[in-house]
Amino acid sequence: MKDYIKIKRIIFGVLILAAFLLVVFLLFYTQYYKEKQDSIVLNTQYTFSVRIDSDGNVIKDDQSIDNSNESAKNIEFGNVGIEQIAQIWIEQFTNQFEQKYLSMSKSITGVDISKVQVLSSDENNVLIAFSCEPRSNVTDYFSSWDGYMNEGKLVCEWVIQFQVEDLFDNTARIFAKSIQLPQAYGLTTSTFQSTVAEKQTKSSASDSQNASGSNLYKYEIKDQKLEVTFNGGEKWSAVPVDISNLTTNSSDKTTLPDGSYQVGLEKSAFLYGGNTVSGKAVPLTIIYTNDKGANWTSAMISDITGVNFYYVDFINEKEGFVVVAYNKKDNEETTMIMKTTDSGESWTKVGSGQINNIVSGVSFIDSKIGYIGYEYLTGMESNLYRTTDGGVTFTPVILGSQPFEDANTKLIWNSIYKDIQVPTINDEGILTLIVTQGSGGDYNGGDTVAKYQSSDSGSTWKFIGEGVGE
């Protein structure tokens, strides 16, 4: 019995000692971790620089260089082109935010540099596109990067004018002389349609609504006010609109229908009206800002009422489209396509679509090419229509039959996959079409879809395969 008590005391003493050592270790490690964090110095994109040698190797600032060869001083960096210089700079800049001891609110992971393109060799102007994943989904530390969130990744595009300063020791220092967004530089052609402002234009309500914390640019309906933020919620700007005139989703009254708004760096706009409110007809109106909410402008688009579908998209600084559907009755409604060429001050009707079916979605790729999708009805040749003249005329999108993955099936392809969704576009300009089985589909339980892609804005489509729909 005495031995048992003695063993218990020994075990208890060992546990106490282990707990004490653990506490000491945690205190020491916490202090060590904090000291490491405090020692990290982060530079912004405007103050960051990197030192390289004539072959493009990164040289630490405290690293000495052999200068015994006097002729090597004041060298020409002919071995290192501006594209390589830009690549080095962006790699080293983003590496800062992947350091081990950095706090989560300031750190990123999964950096992907998707584009380094020289715009002017004489001026050292380079377009850089990259994405990364902030380790904290509520941080606003990276708001100054002027990016946008896409599926959890922060996507940025910068036009940087680089300066290379010769240090006269066989090395040089690279830094950004100026940084601007592609649109500010004048990149408005379809090659650069994936700029930050344009992507934010097309952000959906699920990405932009309320305090989701997933987007730097978003709106919020709260306390009977519509507000927007351009820095992740640090500062909000009130939109001067009567909240009762907005069409909100019926489920919660705090979100707007997809497509009825855009929130972006260069342009933010909201559609409202086109209905009768408290017995008074409210004209279809757009309210927009070109300066992050500092000033708002309203413009009447039409005096129609009965609008149940809204879509707005500014393709560039001057041109934009508004598409609405109204006077819905059974399986039909009227469509109206309006266009502006003066930034939204005035609007002109350009078309009314090809058919009078219920509109399910709209997407304009540029000032000429766009798509209108309709709810699928049995017997339709196609429920997706394409325009190549800015909404004046439309033709149906016809997709050819494909062999099923199950070679033994006797089903007809177009009788299974028939409900074509409005295409989406990625950063490389590739369009993707998803074709579902429609509301009554039961092939593979109704879960599979067909996927097509186009690299020529929809002139031709390539079948990618069958898969499970989202």
BELJO-V633584 format. One record per residue. N is the residue number from 1. RES is the residue in one letter. SS is DSSP state (H for helix, E for strand, C for the rest). OMEGA is omega in whole degrees, 0 to 359 (none if undefined). Layout:
n = (N N)
res = (RES RES)
ss = (SS SS)
omega = (OMEGA OMEGA)
//
This chain:
n = (1 2 3 4 5 6 7 8 9 10 11 12 13 14 15 16 17 18 19 20 21 22 23 24 25 26 27 28 29 30 31 32 33 34 35 36 37 38 39 40 41 42 43 44 45 46 47 48 49 50 51 52 53 54 55 56 57 58 59 60 61 62 63 64 65 66 67 68 69 70 71 72 73 74 75 76 77 78 79 80 81 82 83 84 85 86 87 88 89 90 91 92 93 94 95 96 97 98 99 100 101 102 103 104 105 106 107 108 109 110 111 112 113 114 115 116 117 118 119 120 121 122 123 124 125 126 127 128 129 130 131 132 133 134 135 136 137 138 139 140 141 142 143 144 145 146 147 148 149 150 151 152 153 154 155 156 157 158 159 160 161 162 163 164 165 166 167 168 169 170 171 172 173 174 175 176 177 178 179 180 181 182 183 184 185 186 187 188 189 190 191 192 193 194 195 196 197 198 199 200 201 202 203 204 205 206 207 208 209 210 211 212 213 214 215 216 217 218 219 220 221 222 223 224 225 226 227 228 229 230 231 232 233 234 235 236 237 238 239 240 241 242 243 244 245 246 247 248 249 250 251 252 253 254 255 256 257 258 259 260 261 262 263 264 265 266 267 268 269 270 271 272 273 274 275 276 277 278 279 280 281 282 283 284 285 286 287 288 289 290 291 292 293 294 295 296 297 298 299 300 301 302 303 304 305 306 307 308 309 310 311 312 313 314 315 316 317 318 319 320 321 322 323 324 325 326 327 328 329 330 331 332 333 334 335 336 337 338 339 340 341 342 343 344 345 346 347 348 349 350 351 352 353 354 355 356 357 358 359 360 361 362 363 364 365 366 367 368 369 370 371 372 373 374 375 376 377 378 379 380 381 382 383 384 385 386 387 388 389 390 391 392 393 394 395 396 397 398 399 400 401 402 403 404 405 406 407 408 409 410 411 412 413 414 415 416 417 418 419 420 421 422 423 424 425 426 427 428 429 430 431 432 433 434 435 436 437 438 439 440 441 442 443 444 445 446 447 448 449 450 451 452 453 454 455 456 457 458 459 460 461 462 463 464 465 466 467 468 469 470)
res = (M K D Y I K I K R I I F G V L I L A A F L L V V F L L F Y T Q Y Y K E K Q D S I V L N T Q Y T F S V R I D S D G N V I K D D Q S I D N S N E S A K N I E F G N V G I E Q I A Q I W I E Q F T N Q F E Q K Y L S M S K S I T G V D I S K V Q V L S S D E N N V L I A F S C E P R S N V T D Y F S S W D G Y M N E G K L V C E W V I Q F Q V E D L F D N T A R I F A K S I Q L P Q A Y G L T T S T F Q S T V A E K Q T K S S A S D S Q N A S G S N L Y K Y E I K D Q K L E V T F N G G E K W S A V P V D I S N L T T N S S D K T T L P D G S Y Q V G L E K S A F L Y G G N T V S G K A V P L T I I Y T N D K G A N W T S A M I S D I T G V N F Y Y V D F I N E K E G F V V V A Y N K K D N E E T T M I M K T T D S G E S W T K V G S G Q I N N I V S G V S F I D S K I G Y I G Y E Y L T G M E S N L Y R T T D G G V T F T P V I L G S Q P F E D A N T K L I W N S I Y K D I Q V P T I N D E G I L T L I V T Q G S G G D Y N G G D T V A K Y Q S S D S G S T W K F I G E G V G E)
ss = (C H H H H H H H H H H H H H H H H H H H H H H H H H H H H H H H H H H H H H H C C C C C C C C C E E E E E C C C C E C C C C C C C C C C C H H H C C C C C C C C C H H H H H H H H H H H H H H H H H C C C C C H H H C E E E E E E E E E E E E E C C C C E E E E E E E E E E C C C C C C C C H H H C C E E E C C E E E E E E E E E E E E E E C C C C E E E E E E E E E E C H H H H C C C C H H H C C C H H H H H H C C C H H H H C C C C C C C C C E E E E E C C E E E E E C C C C C C E E E C C C C H H H C C E C C C C C C C E C C C C E E E C C C C E E E E E C C E E E C C E E E C E E E E E E C C C C C C C E E E E E E C C C C E E E E E E E E C C C C C E E E E E E E E E E C C E E E E E E E E E C C C C C C C E E E E C C C C C E C E E E E E E C C C C C E E E E E C C C C C C C C C E E E E C C C C C C C E E C C C C C C C C C C C C C C C C H H H H C C E E C C C E E C C C C C E E E E E E C C C C C C H H H H C E E E E E E E C C C C C C C E E E E E E E C C)
omega = (179 179 180 180 181 179 179 180 180 180 180 179 178 179 178 180 180 179 179 179 178 178 179 180 181 178 180 182 178 179 179 181 180 179 177 178 183 182 182 177 179 177 176 179 182 182 183 175 179 182 181 173 187 176 179 177 179 182 177 183 181 181 181 181 177 181 182 178 184 182 180 181 180 187 170 182 183 181 184 179 183 178 179 178 180 179 179 184 184 177 182 179 182 178 179 190 176 182 189 189 182 179 184 182 182 187 181 176 175 181 178 179 189 183 169 188 179 178 178 178 181 183 183 178 184 173 179 175 180 176 178 181 176 182 174 182 178 182 172 182 185 181 181 178 177 178 176 181 179 180 175 180 174 183 182 172 182 167 186 171 185 173 180 182 179 181 176 175 183 176 177 179 179 173 181 178 176 179 177 177 183 181 179 178 179 179 184 179 185 179 183 181 182 179 184 183 183 179 178 176 187 180 184 181 181 179 190 190 166 187 180 180 185 184 177 181 182 177 178 172 185 179 177 178 172 181 176 175 180 180 175 177 179 179 181 178 181 176 185 180 176 187 181 180 179 172 181 176 187 186 184 178 180 177 181 179 176 176 183 183 167 176 184 184 184 184 171 185 178 174 175 180 185 182 176 181 181 177 182 179 178 182 173 189 173 173 188 176 177 186 176 173 178 178 180 179 177 178 177 180 182 178 178 174 180 181 178 177 182 174 175 179 173 182 176 186 186 189 178 180 168 177 177 173 186 182 181 178 183 183 181 173 182 179 176 180 181 180 173 175 181 175 177 181 180 185 181 177 180 182 180 180 185 182 184 177 181 181 179 180 180 174 173 181 176 185 181 189 178 183 170 177 180 174 184 173 181 177 180 174 176 176 176 182 185 175 175 180 175 174 180 179 181 174 181 174 182 180 182 177 179 174 178 176 174 186 183 182 178 181 178 188 186 173 178 181 190 183 186 178 177 185 172 182 179 185 180 180 179 176 177 177 173 179 182 180 182 187 183 184 179 176 186 180 180 187 186 179 174 185 177 176 179 177 180 177 175 176 176 182 179 178 181 180 175 178 179 180 180 none)
//
